[in-house]
Amino acid sequence: MTVTINYFAWLRERTGISTEDVELPEQVSTVAGLIDWLATRGEEFEVFDQHRELIQVAVDQQHQPDHGADLENAREIALFPPMTGG
Amino acid sequence: MTVIPEIRIQAEDFNLDSEVSKLTKNSNDIGAVVTFSGLCRDEKGALAALELEHYPGMAEAEIRKIAKEAIDRFNLTGMIAIHRYGKILPGENIVLVIAASPHRHAAFDGANFLMDFLKTNAPFWKKEHLKNGKEGKWVDARDSDMKAASRWEDIL
């Protein structure tokens, strides 16, 4: 499954990527699985392991507070730290 | 009548007076208007600017969702929310919320409710730029903001 992944704030800075299209491995089917897989992609992605509990995820622009959420049919996934607007 | 909130995500500044009159000029049933504006602090002189990053599309959609909820819960007669992005200097505006209703409590509550959930749900992130030229840090989310949003479940 090919998805667009957007990274924001310090996740964007650490990975050096703001947006990319990636082919997800077949075994990646949940938000938690995605974070596990991202953490294996090299040094700049270790942040996903180090700060796993802080990372928030939106799938097709909908918040997914539960890391067990399914990624089925996801087209656009965003990963970001807790929000600090206002 | 369905009240439709006006939500804008923009780099440029806004003008309080003209936004308020937009809500009130064609209405005879508004008895109360509450405005909240959030400004950039200089953190005792240490801060040169804030950089506001956002998730285009989702930022507007999340604020719209919260505004619609506020309109329903408090029977508001009008609501405007504007959030800026990009580089913002100390003393400049960051966010504006206007809530209008027949009586004051609903307008106060509506503005308060929108800000509390905007803090926790609208995808914006602040980075500090320091005056001493050192790399600033990303602002941490505050537990008190999470508590502020969750208190509405007890109130209502």
Boltz contact constraints between the chains, C-beta under 6 A:
constraints:
  - contact:
      token1: [A, 9]
      token2: [B, 53]
      max_distance: 6.0
  - contact:
      token1: [A, 9]
      token2: [B, 125]
      max_distance: 6.0
  - contact:
      token1: [A, 9]
      token2: [B, 138]
      max_distance: 6.0
  - contact:
      token1: [A, 10]
      token2: [B, 138]
      max_distance: 6.0
  - contact:
      token1: [A, 61]
      token2: [B, 57]
      max_distance: 6.0
  - contact:
      token1: [A, 61]
      token2: [B, 58]
      max_distance: 6.0
  - contact:
      token1: [A, 78]
      token2: [B, 55]
      max_distance: 6.0
  - contact:
      token1: [A, 82]
      token2: [B, 141]
      max_distance: 6.0
  - contact:
      token1: [A, 83]
      token2: [B, 123]
      max_distance: 6.0
  - contact:
      token1: [A, 83]
      token2: [B, 124]
      max_distance: 6.0
  - contact:
      token1: [A, 84]
      token2: [B, 125]
      max_distance: 6.0
  - contact:
      token1: [A, 84]
      token2: [B, 126]
      max_distance: 6.0
  - contact:
      token1: [A, 84]
      token2: [B, 139]
      max_distance: 6.0
  - contact:
      token1: [A, 84]
      token2: [B, 141]
      max_distance: 6.0
  - contact:
      token1: [A, 85]
      token2: [B, 122]
      max_distance: 6.0
  - contact:
      token1: [A, 85]
      token2: [B, 124]
      max_distance: 6.0
  - contact:
      token1: [A, 86]
      token2: [B, 38]
      max_distance: 6.0
  - contact:
      token1: [A, 86]
      token2: [B, 95]
      max_distance: 6.0
  - contact:
      token1: [A, 86]
      token2: [B, 118]
      max_distance: 6.0
  - contact:
      token1: [A, 86]
      token2: [B, 119]
      max_distance: 6.0
